[in-house]
């Protein structure tokens, strides 16, 4: 599976029509370095299928976590009145980190400010020490806090946290000026040029624009700021310029070709941002996400992949492994009967193995009970075998009942698949559908599954690929553990020919 096959080029240049965009374009023409030309045959190599390690040197949360933890330790040691035990600093630091994470205080930002965060920092410091005082009074009354001691602890920690974060931000800003990361600005016309000019004129944001990516424009540029119009050109620019960030000037889902670039940037470890050069939020009255961030007056926010919470991913993996192992043990007698029926009816070779495409485009070997004998080329490139006269009654029954998919439980235990997720497809069809349906390739953001949202809505077998991709991407965008359990329940109900209410 690749994204190297470029979509058809479209003529015409969109834009916001702002006068600032024209000035920004002129500024960019004068000073910005052009993208290097292809370097030999290596430029044409296919992009890596496995997602690369993301560069977090500048925007990582670890320095902020360390500053917050240090503030808690110093406050615990200096709190007036009956001293807290030293070991109390550890749970307090963990609780403060959770409170700050819930408020989005560890999210990447282009223009962070500790003083702008002061109200949120003060509120969470007060909540932390009020909770600590309540627990201390309940566990050991002699350590109860007085009102003045509680106020002093909250104020001291607020000051220390704010000072520590300010120091970290100052170091990051200095590092950003010295070693800016290469970036591509993605969007049409003057709006993208204005954002690129703002980035080039203000190195404190830490991003150095090296090109404009506009899949709706013709190729070219003036030699100072090239316009990249195809996926292949954009991929080559990302590799040759070590691009570490992409700034979108409108939501990626606004255009199907722009949306398909998200996967390309994500695979190469780029951090994604969404700027608002047209001032859409101001015109419509929509509120900007908090804590607010800006790029030279343009509202900007990070684009985070879903699911972005690693803890929930681990829980999903643990749930998959546990349920799949239990299901394997419970279904062992039934699987034995299926294997025996296939052996008696169709001869040797009970298990059918086929290459499929999984998470981030990685291939794996999918296991099924064999329902039809076919050569390797036919099994890899033939879309459906429904109604094939070569299929025995046993094979037909296994396919209609979905019992032929029981061996995939072992794929789940191995980690190749999940219980719930987009259905895996063969490499031949992944390449074909990705070139026709731009949203199809985005399905591989999530581990593939035995069942999924598309399947419980009847989209299995020879059904619309566009509809299936839309359901799969909606599942990924709204993913939760509860939704996984709901899909499993619907799958079990349909297996027993019993439909639960609602859809």
N, C-alpha and C positions, 0 to 999 in steps of 0.2 A: 504494500500500500504506500503510495507516494502522493505528494501534492505537486510534483514537478510538471505534470501536464497542465499547461496554462489554459485558462478559460478564454473564450473568444474575446477579442479586444473590442472595446466600444469607443466610438468617437464622441467628441464633445467634452467640454470642461465645465464642471459645476463650480459654484462658489457662493460666498455669502454676500459679495458685492461691497464690503466695507472698504473705505478709503485706506484704513490702517493696513489692510491686506496688501494693497499695492505698494505702500511704503515698505512693509515688511519684506515683500518680494525683492524690492530693490536692494534692501540691506543684505538679504541673503545672497543675492547675485554677486555682491562685491567681495564677500569674505569667506563663505563657507567652502570647505574642501570637498571636492567631488569624490564620488565613489570610484574605487579602483576598477579597471577593466578586468575581465575574466583572466585568470592565471592558468593557462594551459588546460589540460584535460581534467584536472582535479575540480575545476569549477562546475563541471557537468555531473559530478557524482551525485547520487541520490542522497537526500537528507537522511540523517539517522532516524530510525524508527523509535528508539528509546529516548525518553525525555532526559535531557542533560541536567546537571546540577545547576541550580539557580544561584546567581551571584548575589549574595546578601551582605557584602562587606559594608555597604553604606546604609542600607535600610533595615538591617537586621534588628530584632527586638532584644537581643542579648545585652547590649550595653545599657539600654533603658531598664531592663530587668535588674541588672547589677546595681544601677543607681538607686532604684526603688528599694531593693533589699538592703543596701548600705544605710539608707535613710531610716529604715525600720530598726536595724541593729543599733544605730547611734541613738535613736529616740528611746528605745527600750532601756539602754544603759543610762540615759540621762534623765528619765522621767522622775519628777519629784515625788516625795512621799514613799510609801512602802515599795521597795524595789521588786520588779517582776523577776522571776527566775530567768537566767540567760537563755535557756532552751525555749522560752516563750517566743523569742524573736523568729524562730523558724516558721511556726504555723502562722504568725502574724505576717511575715513576708509573703508566704504563699497566698494568704487571703487577700492581701493588698494587690498582688499580681492578678488574681482572679477578678477583683473589682475593677482594676484598670483595663483588663482585657475585655470585660463586659462593656465598658464605656468606649471601646475602640481606641484606647490611648497607646496601643502598640502597633497600630496600623501604619503602613508606610505613608509618608507625606513628603511633598516637595518643599513646602515652606513651613516647617514646624516652628512652634513658639511655646516655650514653657509658660510664659505669662498669660497667653491666651487660654492655656489649659488650667490655669490656676483655680478657677471656680470648681471644675470637676475634680482636681486634685484635693482641694480643701474638703469638699463634700465627702469624698471617699476616705480621707484620713480621719475625719470626724466619725464617720460610721464605723470604721475599723476600731478606733479606741473606745467608742461607746460600747461596742460589742465585747471588747477585751475587758473593760471595767465591769460589765455585767457578769461575765464568766468568772472573773477573779473574785467578785463579791460572793457569788454563789458557791464557789469551790472552797475559798478560804477567806472568811469575812475580815480577818485582820489585814488583808491586802486590798481592801476596798479603796477605791479612788475617791478623793475629794473633788469637788467641782473645779477648783482652781488647778489641781493636778491634771484633771482630764482635759481642761482647756489648754494648759501648757503643752501637754503631750500632742494634742491635735495640731496646735499651731507650730510646734517645733518640727513635727514630721512634715507638715505642708511646706515649710520653708526649706527643709533639707531635700525633699523630693523635687521641689521646683528648682533649687540650685543645682542638684545633680543632673536633672534633665537638661537644664540650660547649658551645663558644661559639655554634655554629650552632643547636644545640637551644635554647639560652637565648633567642636572638633570635626563633626561631620561636614559642616559647611566649609571649613577650611580644606578638608580632604576633597570635597566636591569641586572646589575651584582648581585644585592642583591636578586632579585626575578625573575629569568628567567622563561619564560613560557615553558611548556612541548610542544614538537613538534615531529611529525613523518616525516621521510624523505621517499618520495615516488619515487621509481625508481629501475631499475635493477642493480645488480652487483656492481663492484668496484666504479663506479661513485657515487652511493648513499652512500656507505660507506665512501668515501672521504669527501663528504659534511657533513655527520654526525660527522666525526672526526674534521672537521674545526669548526663546531658549538660547540662541546664539549670543544675544546681547546681554544676557544675565547668567553668567556661568555659575552663580551661587546655587542654582537649581541642580547642578551636577549632571546635566544632560547636554550632549553636543550633537546637534542634528546633522545627519550625513545624507539625507535624502527624503523625498516625499513619495509616499506610496498611495497611488490612486488607480485602482483597477478599472475605473470608468473613463480614464483619460488615455490619450495616445501616448506612446513612448517618447522619450526625449528629454528636454530640459535645456538649460543654457550653458551647461558645462560646470556651473558653480553649484547648483542644486538640482540634480537629476530627478526626473519624475519616473517612477518605476510602475509599470502598468500591468505586468504579468507576475504570476506566482513564482516563476523561475527566476526572474530578475530580482524580486524581493528576497527570495531565499538566498541567492548568491550574495546580495548585499549584506544580509545578516551574517553570513559566514565570513566574508572577506573583511568586513569592518568590525567584527566582534561586537555586533549590536547587542545591547543589554536592556534596552527599553523601547517600547512603542507607544506613542501618544496618539490616541484616536481623537479626532475632532467632532465626532458624532457617534452615537451608540453603534457598536458593531452590527447589531441585528437590524439596523436600518437598511442594509443592503446585503444581499446574499453573498456577493463576492467579497465584501469587506468582512463579513462574519466568518468566512472560511479562512481568513488570515489569522484569526485568533489561535487556531490550532498550530499553525506554522510558527508563530512567535512563542507560543507556550512550549513547543517541543525543543526550541533552541534556548530555553532558559531565560527568556525576556520577561521583564516586568511590564505590565500593561497599565496605562493610564487613560482616563477619559477627560479631555478638556472641553470647554464650552465656549468657543470663540464667537458664536452667534448670540450669546447671552440668552439662550432659550429659557433658562430658569428665571431670569429677571423678567422676561416678556410675559411668560405664562403665570408668574407668581408662585412657581413651585419652590419648595424649600430645598436648600442644598444639604447634603448629608453632613452630619456632625461626627467628629470635630471638623470644622470647615477647613478647606485647603485651597490654595490659589497658585496660579502660575502667571505672574505679572498682571494680575487683575482678572484673569480668566478662572472661573470655577473649575476645579480639577479634583478627581477622586481616583483611587486605585480600582482597577478591574480585577477582582479576585475570582479564581476558578471555583466552581462548585463540584463536589463539596470541598470547602476550604478548611474544615475542622478535622485535623488529623486524628483526634481522639475518637470521633465518630467513625472514621474509616477503620480504625483498629477494632472498634466494637463490632462493626459490620463484618469484618474478616473473622473475628472470633465467633460471631453468631453463625456465619456461613459454615465454618469448620465444624462446630458443634452439631448443628442441625443436619448437615450432610452426613456426618459420621453416624448419627443416630438413625437417619433414614436408610443408610446403607445396611446397617445391622437389621433393621426392621424389614427391609425389602429383600434381604438375602434369599429367603426361600422362593419368592416370586421371581427374582432374577435367575435363580437356578432353573426354574421351570421354563422361563423364556429361553435361556441358553440351550436347554435340552431340546425344546421344540425347534429352534433354529437348526441345531445339529442334525436332528432326525429329518427335518423337511428339506434343508438346503445343503447339507453336507458340512465338511470342515470349514473352519473360519467363522467362528461365532461373532467375534468382535470386529467391527468396522472402524478403521482409523482414518482420519482425514485432517488435513491442515486447515486451521481456521485462524482468523486475525483477532487478537485480544487487546488488552489494555495498552494504550499508546502505540498501537500498531504492531505489537510483538506477536509473532506466530506461535501457535501451540498445536498439539495433536489432540483432537476431540475424539471421544470414544462413544460408540453407539452399538447396539445390536444390529448385525447385518440383516437387511431386508431385501437386498437386491445385489446380484453379482454384476459388477461393471468394471471396465478397465480404469486405470488411474486418470487418464486424460478426460474420460467421460464424467467421472465422479467429480472432477475439479471444475469442469466448465459447463455441465448440464444443469439448468436451473431447477427443474423438478422432475421427479420420476413418478408422480401420481398417475395412476391408470396404466402404468407400464405392464404389458402382458407377461413379461418375464418374472414379475413379482408373485411369489407363492401366496397361498391363503394365510399362512403364518406371518409372512412379512407384511402383508396388507393389514392384518389385525394389529400387529405391533405398531405400525405407523399411525393408524387411525386412533388407537388408544394412547399413543405417546409413550408406550412402554419401552420402545426402542431407545429412548433417551435416558433410561435409568442409569446406565454406566457413566453418564456425565456427573453423577454424584462424586465419583472418584476424581474427576477434573476439579470439582469444587474443593475437595479435601486437599488436593495438591496445590491449590492456589491459582490454577489456570483460569478459573471461572468463579462467579458468584452465583448464589441461588437466584438473585433478582438482578437484572441488568439487560442491556440491549443484546439481542441474539447475535452470536458470532457468525460471520460469513466467511466464505472462501476468498483467498487473495484475488483471484480473477475477478470476482464480482465486486469486491471492495474497490478495486481500481476502476472498474466500469461505472459503478454507482457514484463514486466520489466525483468523477468528471461530469456527470449529468446532474446530480443533486448536491449542491455545495454544502448543505447541512449534514450530509450523510457521514462524512469523515469525522465530524465533531462527536459522533456517538462513541468514539473510542476514548473519550475523557474518563469514562467509568468502566470498571471491570465488566466484561460480558457476562450474561447470565443464562440460566436454564429457562427462566420465564421472565416476563417483563410487562410493562404497562401496555405495550402494543399487543402482546399476545392475549392478555385478558380482555382486550377490546376486539378480538376476532381477527387481528392482523397477523396471520401466520400462513405459511405456505405461499401460494401464488397470489399475493395481494399487493396493494400499492406500496412501492418502496418509499415514495414521498411521504405517505401517511405514516408508515412505520418509523421513518427517520424523525418526523415531527413528534410523534409520541415518545420516542426514545430520548430526544433532546429535552422535551418537557419533563420527563422523569428525572433526568440529570439535574436540570435547573431547579427543581423543587424537591430534590431528594431529602428523605429523612428516614430514620429507622422505622418509624411507624408506618410510612408508606410501603416499605419493604414487607412488613408483616401483613399489611392489608392486601398486597398483591399476592403473597403466598396463600392467604386465606381464600382469595378469589380463585386462584389456580386450583387449590384442593377442591373447592366447591364445584368448579367446572369439570374436574376429573371424575367426580361422582355424579355428574349430570344434575347437579343441584346448584342453582344460582342464588347468591345472596342479593338482597335488595339494594338498589342504588347502583350508580356507575361512577 
